[in-house]
Amino acid sequence: MKPSEVRNLSVAELHSEVDKRRKELLDLRIQASVGQTTNPRRIRTAKREIAQLLTIAAEKGTK
């Protein structure tokens, strides 16, 4: 998602997206530890997306 698209989301949707990305990150980390990861760069991308979502949530005044 682009930051401009994320800014249009409501607070509840932002928190939902953060939870979704955190679950995905956990799954990716488990796959990496077992050695079954198909795209190891996706871990970095997921962490970056979580940071962007949390930054925009902070801009809106929520945590």
Biopython code that builds the backbone (N, CA, C, O; Angstrom):
import numpy as np
from Bio.PDB.StructureBuilder import StructureBuilder

atoms = [
    (1, "MET", "N", (0.826, -1.176, 0.000)),
    (1, "MET", "CA", (0.000, 0.000, 0.000)),
    (1, "MET", "C", (0.874, 1.244, 0.000)),
    (1, "MET", "O", (1.900, 1.300, 0.679)),
    (2, "LYS", "N", (0.464, 2.211, -0.750)),
    (2, "LYS", "CA", (1.185, 3.465, -0.773)),
    (2, "LYS", "C", (0.771, 4.310, 0.426)),
    (2, "LYS", "O", (-0.358, 4.191, 0.902)),
    (3, "PRO", "N", (1.665, 5.160, 0.919)),
    (3, "PRO", "CA", (1.317, 6.013, 2.065)),
    (3, "PRO", "C", (0.098, 6.892, 1.802)),
    (3, "PRO", "O", (-0.668, 7.174, 2.724)),
    (4, "SER", "N", (-0.091, 7.327, 0.567)),
    (4, "SER", "CA", (-1.263, 8.146, 0.262)),
    (4, "SER", "C", (-2.560, 7.345, 0.417)),
    (4, "SER", "O", (-3.588, 7.895, 0.810)),
    (5, "GLU", "N", (-2.508, 6.059, 0.110)),
    (5, "GLU", "CA", (-3.678, 5.201, 0.285)),
    (5, "GLU", "C", (-3.928, 4.930, 1.768)),
    (5, "GLU", "O", (-5.075, 4.856, 2.208)),
    (6, "VAL", "N", (-2.851, 4.783, 2.528)),
    (6, "VAL", "CA", (-2.966, 4.478, 3.951)),
    (6, "VAL", "C", (-3.560, 5.665, 4.702)),
    (6, "VAL", "O", (-4.319, 5.478, 5.653)),
    (7, "ARG", "N", (-3.227, 6.860, 4.292)),
    (7, "ARG", "CA", (-3.740, 8.060, 4.969)),
    (7, "ARG", "C", (-5.259, 8.180, 4.853)),
    (7, "ARG", "O", (-5.890, 8.854, 5.666)),
    (8, "ASN", "N", (-5.841, 7.537, 3.859)),
    (8, "ASN", "CA", (-7.299, 7.593, 3.680)),
    (8, "ASN", "C", (-8.040, 6.589, 4.561)),
    (8, "ASN", "O", (-9.270, 6.612, 4.624)),
    (9, "LEU", "N", (-7.305, 5.710, 5.240)),
    (9, "LEU", "CA", (-7.933, 4.694, 6.086)),
    (9, "LEU", "C", (-8.360, 5.288, 7.424)),
    (9, "LEU", "O", (-7.784, 6.270, 7.892)),
    (10, "SER", "N", (-9.362, 4.690, 8.024)),
    (10, "SER", "CA", (-9.787, 5.107, 9.364)),
    (10, "SER", "C", (-8.833, 4.511, 10.394)),
    (10, "SER", "O", (-7.990, 3.674, 10.073)),
    (11, "VAL", "N", (-8.984, 4.955, 11.625)),
    (11, "VAL", "CA", (-8.116, 4.481, 12.707)),
    (11, "VAL", "C", (-8.291, 2.979, 12.907)),
    (11, "VAL", "O", (-7.309, 2.257, 13.075)),
    (12, "ALA", "N", (-9.523, 2.511, 12.889)),
    (12, "ALA", "CA", (-9.786, 1.080, 13.074)),
    (12, "ALA", "C", (-9.168, 0.261, 11.944)),
    (12, "ALA", "O", (-8.624, -0.819, 12.179)),
    (13, "GLU", "N", (-9.252, 0.772, 10.729)),
    (13, "GLU", "CA", (-8.663, 0.064, 9.599)),
    (13, "GLU", "C", (-7.139, 0.046, 9.689)),
    (13, "GLU", "O", (-6.505, -0.937, 9.304)),
    (14, "LEU", "N", (-6.550, 1.128, 10.194)),
    (14, "LEU", "CA", (-5.104, 1.166, 10.383)),
    (14, "LEU", "C", (-4.652, 0.089, 11.362)),
    (14, "LEU", "O", (-3.689, -0.633, 11.106)),
    (15, "HIS", "N", (-5.361, -0.011, 12.488)),
    (15, "HIS", "CA", (-5.004, -1.021, 13.482)),
    (15, "HIS", "C", (-5.211, -2.431, 12.934)),
    (15, "HIS", "O", (-4.446, -3.341, 13.254)),
    (16, "SER", "N", (-6.219, -2.607, 12.128)),
    (16, "SER", "CA", (-6.465, -3.897, 11.507)),
    (16, "SER", "C", (-5.326, -4.273, 10.559)),
    (16, "SER", "O", (-4.873, -5.418, 10.544)),
    (17, "GLU", "N", (-4.872, -3.308, 9.775)),
    (17, "GLU", "CA", (-3.762, -3.549, 8.847)),
    (17, "GLU", "C", (-2.472, -3.864, 9.598)),
    (17, "GLU", "O", (-1.708, -4.732, 9.176)),
    (18, "VAL", "N", (-2.223, -3.166, 10.712)),
    (18, "VAL", "CA", (-1.021, -3.431, 11.513)),
    (18, "VAL", "C", (-1.066, -4.860, 12.051)),
    (18, "VAL", "O", (-0.069, -5.580, 11.996)),
    (19, "ASP", "N", (-2.219, -5.265, 12.569)),
    (19, "ASP", "CA", (-2.355, -6.631, 13.089)),
    (19, "ASP", "C", (-2.131, -7.666, 11.986)),
    (19, "ASP", "O", (-1.485, -8.692, 12.201)),
    (20, "LYS", "N", (-2.668, -7.381, 10.814)),
    (20, "LYS", "CA", (-2.528, -8.285, 9.675)),
    (20, "LYS", "C", (-1.057, -8.424, 9.278)),
    (20, "LYS", "O", (-0.575, -9.531, 9.038)),
    (21, "ARG", "N", (-0.346, -7.291, 9.210)),
    (21, "ARG", "CA", (1.071, -7.317, 8.832)),
    (21, "ARG", "C", (1.923, -7.997, 9.900)),
    (21, "ARG", "O", (2.884, -8.690, 9.565)),
    (22, "ARG", "N", (1.591, -7.814, 11.171)),
    (22, "ARG", "CA", (2.350, -8.462, 12.249)),
    (22, "ARG", "C", (2.182, -9.971, 12.202)),
    (22, "ARG", "O", (3.133, -10.714, 12.445)),
    (23, "LYS", "N", (0.974, -10.426, 11.890)),
    (23, "LYS", "CA", (0.732, -11.864, 11.764)),
    (23, "LYS", "C", (1.519, -12.425, 10.582)),
    (23, "LYS", "O", (2.106, -13.504, 10.668)),
    (24, "GLU", "N", (1.523, -11.682, 9.486)),
    (24, "GLU", "CA", (2.282, -12.105, 8.311)),
    (24, "GLU", "C", (3.779, -12.158, 8.632)),
    (24, "GLU", "O", (4.468, -13.089, 8.216)),
    (25, "LEU", "N", (4.281, -11.166, 9.367)),
    (25, "LEU", "CA", (5.688, -11.134, 9.740)),
    (25, "LEU", "C", (6.049, -12.333, 10.611)),
    (25, "LEU", "O", (7.107, -12.936, 10.433)),
    (26, "LEU", "N", (5.181, -12.675, 11.544)),
    (26, "LEU", "CA", (5.416, -13.846, 12.388)),
    (26, "LEU", "C", (5.501, -15.107, 11.535)),
    (26, "LEU", "O", (6.398, -15.928, 11.724)),
    (27, "ASP", "N", (4.572, -15.261, 10.601)),
    (27, "ASP", "CA", (4.589, -16.422, 9.719)),
    (27, "ASP", "C", (5.873, -16.461, 8.881)),
    (27, "ASP", "O", (6.462, -17.525, 8.693)),
    (28, "LEU", "N", (6.300, -15.304, 8.384)),
    (28, "LEU", "CA", (7.518, -15.245, 7.582)),
    (28, "LEU", "C", (8.750, -15.605, 8.409)),
    (28, "LEU", "O", (9.650, -16.291, 7.923)),
    (29, "ARG", "N", (8.789, -15.147, 9.649)),
    (29, "ARG", "CA", (9.924, -15.467, 10.513)),
    (29, "ARG", "C", (9.973, -16.956, 10.823)),
    (29, "ARG", "O", (11.052, -17.546, 10.877)),
    (30, "ILE", "N", (8.823, -17.559, 11.025)),
    (30, "ILE", "CA", (8.770, -19.006, 11.281)),
    (30, "ILE", "C", (9.252, -19.768, 10.048)),
    (30, "ILE", "O", (10.027, -20.718, 10.162)),
    (31, "GLN", "N", (8.793, -19.348, 8.878)),
    (31, "GLN", "CA", (9.233, -19.991, 7.636)),
    (31, "GLN", "C", (10.741, -19.852, 7.454)),
    (31, "GLN", "O", (11.407, -20.792, 7.018)),
    (32, "ALA", "N", (11.277, -18.683, 7.788)),
    (32, "ALA", "CA", (12.715, -18.462, 7.629)),
    (32, "ALA", "C", (13.518, -19.340, 8.580)),
    (32, "ALA", "O", (14.587, -19.835, 8.221)),
    (33, "SER", "N", (13.005, -19.533, 9.789)),
    (33, "SER", "CA", (13.738, -20.353, 10.748)),
    (33, "SER", "C", (13.737, -21.825, 10.354)),
    (33, "SER", "O", (14.679, -22.558, 10.653)),
    (34, "VAL", "N", (12.682, -22.246, 9.685)),
    (34, "VAL", "CA", (12.597, -23.635, 9.238)),
    (34, "VAL", "C", (13.337, -23.819, 7.916)),
    (34, "VAL", "O", (13.736, -24.931, 7.570)),
    (35, "GLY", "N", (13.517, -22.729, 7.185)),
    (35, "GLY", "CA", (14.211, -22.801, 5.905)),
    (35, "GLY", "C", (13.283, -22.952, 4.726)),
    (35, "GLY", "O", (13.718, -23.374, 3.654)),
    (36, "GLN", "N", (12.027, -22.624, 4.890)),
    (36, "GLN", "CA", (11.056, -22.790, 3.813)),
    (36, "GLN", "C", (10.624, -21.472, 3.191)),
    (36, "GLN", "O", (9.637, -21.437, 2.456)),
    (37, "THR", "N", (11.334, -20.396, 3.465)),
    (37, "THR", "CA", (10.922, -19.101, 2.950)),
    (37, "THR", "C", (11.116, -19.032, 1.437)),
    (37, "THR", "O", (12.135, -19.477, 0.909)),
    (38, "THR", "N", (10.140, -18.477, 0.760)),
    (38, "THR", "CA", (10.224, -18.347, -0.689)),
    (38, "THR", "C", (10.801, -16.992, -1.078)),
    (38, "THR", "O", (11.451, -16.866, -2.116)),
    (39, "ASN", "N", (10.564, -15.976, -0.245)),
    (39, "ASN", "CA", (11.054, -14.643, -0.538)),
    (39, "ASN", "C", (11.558, -14.000, 0.754)),
    (39, "ASN", "O", (10.772, -13.373, 1.465)),
    (40, "PRO", "N", (12.826, -14.135, 1.071)),
    (40, "PRO", "CA", (13.339, -13.603, 2.334)),
    (40, "PRO", "C", (13.278, -12.078, 2.422)),
    (40, "PRO", "O", (13.261, -11.537, 3.528)),
    (41, "ARG", "N", (13.244, -11.383, 1.314)),
    (41, "ARG", "CA", (13.142, -9.923, 1.341)),
    (41, "ARG", "C", (11.767, -9.453, 1.800)),
    (41, "ARG", "O", (11.603, -8.291, 2.171)),
    (42, "ARG", "N", (10.797, -10.325, 1.779)),
    (42, "ARG", "CA", (9.447, -9.972, 2.215)),
    (42, "ARG", "C", (9.431, -9.630, 3.709)),
    (42, "ARG", "O", (8.585, -8.852, 4.152)),
    (43, "ILE", "N", (10.350, -10.198, 4.484)),
    (43, "ILE", "CA", (10.435, -9.892, 5.912)),
    (43, "ILE", "C", (10.750, -8.412, 6.089)),
    (43, "ILE", "O", (10.108, -7.724, 6.883)),
    (44, "ARG", "N", (11.735, -7.929, 5.350)),
    (44, "ARG", "CA", (12.099, -6.518, 5.425)),
    (44, "ARG", "C", (10.950, -5.617, 4.976)),
    (44, "ARG", "O", (10.691, -4.578, 5.583)),
    (45, "THR", "N", (10.275, -6.018, 3.922)),
    (45, "THR", "CA", (9.154, -5.233, 3.414)),
    (45, "THR", "C", (8.016, -5.184, 4.422)),
    (45, "THR", "O", (7.399, -4.135, 4.606)),
    (46, "ALA", "N", (7.733, -6.294, 5.071)),
    (46, "ALA", "CA", (6.649, -6.334, 6.059)),
    (46, "ALA", "C", (6.977, -5.435, 7.247)),
    (46, "ALA", "O", (6.102, -4.732, 7.753)),
    (47, "LYS", "N", (8.232, -5.454, 7.694)),
    (47, "LYS", "CA", (8.625, -4.588, 8.809)),
    (47, "LYS", "C", (8.505, -3.115, 8.427)),
    (47, "LYS", "O", (8.094, -2.291, 9.243)),
    (48, "ARG", "N", (8.857, -2.791, 7.211)),
    (48, "ARG", "CA", (8.756, -1.414, 6.733)),
    (48, "ARG", "C", (7.290, -0.975, 6.647)),
    (48, "ARG", "O", (6.958, 0.155, 7.005)),
    (49, "GLU", "N", (6.416, -1.868, 6.173)),
    (49, "GLU", "CA", (4.992, -1.541, 6.084)),
    (49, "GLU", "C", (4.395, -1.300, 7.469)),
    (49, "GLU", "O", (3.581, -0.394, 7.646)),
    (50, "ILE", "N", (4.796, -2.109, 8.450)),
    (50, "ILE", "CA", (4.308, -1.923, 9.821)),
    (50, "ILE", "C", (4.740, -0.558, 10.331)),
    (50, "ILE", "O", (3.943, 0.157, 10.938)),
    (51, "ALA", "N", (5.989, -0.191, 10.093)),
    (51, "ALA", "CA", (6.490, 1.106, 10.546)),
    (51, "ALA", "C", (5.734, 2.255, 9.884)),
    (51, "ALA", "O", (5.418, 3.247, 10.541)),
    (52, "GLN", "N", (5.445, 2.133, 8.607)),
    (52, "GLN", "CA", (4.698, 3.181, 7.907)),
    (52, "GLN", "C", (3.288, 3.310, 8.466)),
    (52, "GLN", "O", (2.799, 4.420, 8.676)),
    (53, "LEU", "N", (2.635, 2.178, 8.707)),
    (53, "LEU", "CA", (1.282, 2.218, 9.254)),
    (53, "LEU", "C", (1.262, 2.846, 10.634)),
    (53, "LEU", "O", (0.377, 3.646, 10.939)),
    (54, "LEU", "N", (2.225, 2.494, 11.471)),
    (54, "LEU", "CA", (2.273, 3.053, 12.820)),
    (54, "LEU", "C", (2.605, 4.537, 12.796)),
    (54, "LEU", "O", (2.103, 5.293, 13.628)),
    (55, "THR", "N", (3.439, 4.965, 11.862)),
    (55, "THR", "CA", (3.777, 6.381, 11.732)),
    (55, "THR", "C", (2.547, 7.190, 11.340)),
    (55, "THR", "O", (2.300, 8.259, 11.899)),
    (56, "ILE", "N", (1.793, 6.695, 10.403)),
    (56, "ILE", "CA", (0.594, 7.405, 9.961)),
    (56, "ILE", "C", (-0.454, 7.406, 11.069)),
    (56, "ILE", "O", (-1.170, 8.391, 11.248)),
    (57, "ALA", "N", (-0.545, 6.306, 11.810)),
    (57, "ALA", "CA", (-1.471, 6.271, 12.959)),
    (57, "ALA", "C", (-1.067, 7.313, 14.002)),
    (57, "ALA", "O", (-1.929, 7.958, 14.598)),
    (58, "ALA", "N", (0.226, 7.479, 14.225)),
    (58, "ALA", "CA", (0.706, 8.479, 15.173)),
    (58, "ALA", "C", (0.417, 9.895, 14.675)),
    (58, "ALA", "O", (0.119, 10.788, 15.468)),
    (59, "GLU", "N", (0.505, 10.092, 13.386)),
    (59, "GLU", "CA", (0.168, 11.391, 12.810)),
    (59, "GLU", "C", (-1.292, 11.748, 13.049)),
    (59, "GLU", "O", (-1.642, 12.911, 13.249)),
    (60, "LYS", "N", (-2.129, 10.727, 13.024)),
    (60, "LYS", "CA", (-3.559, 10.956, 13.249)),
    (60, "LYS", "C", (-3.879, 11.128, 14.729)),
    (60, "LYS", "O", (-5.000, 11.488, 15.090)),
    (61, "GLY", "N", (-2.894, 10.869, 15.581)),
    (61, "GLY", "CA", (-3.076, 11.079, 17.015)),
    (61, "GLY", "C", (-3.497, 9.870, 17.779)),
    (61, "GLY", "O", (-4.013, 9.998, 18.889)),
    (62, "THR", "N", (-3.296, 8.679, 17.225)),
    (62, "THR", "CA", (-3.637, 7.446, 17.923)),
    (62, "THR", "C", (-2.410, 6.579, 18.020)),
    (62, "THR", "O", (-1.460, 6.739, 17.253)),
    (63, "LYS", "N", (-2.430, 5.667, 18.954)),
    (63, "LYS", "CA", (-1.316, 4.728, 19.089)),
    (63, "LYS", "C", (-1.809, 3.320, 19.190)),
    (63, "LYS", "O", (-1.008, 2.393, 19.309)),
]
sb = StructureBuilder()
sb.init_structure("model")
sb.init_model(0)
sb.init_chain("A")
sb.init_seg("    ")
for serial, (resi, resn, name, xyz) in enumerate(atoms, 1):
    if name == "N":
        sb.init_residue(resn, " ", resi, " ")
    sb.init_atom(name, np.array(xyz, "f"), 0.0, 1.0, " ", f" {name:<3s}", serial, name[0])
structure = sb.get_structure()
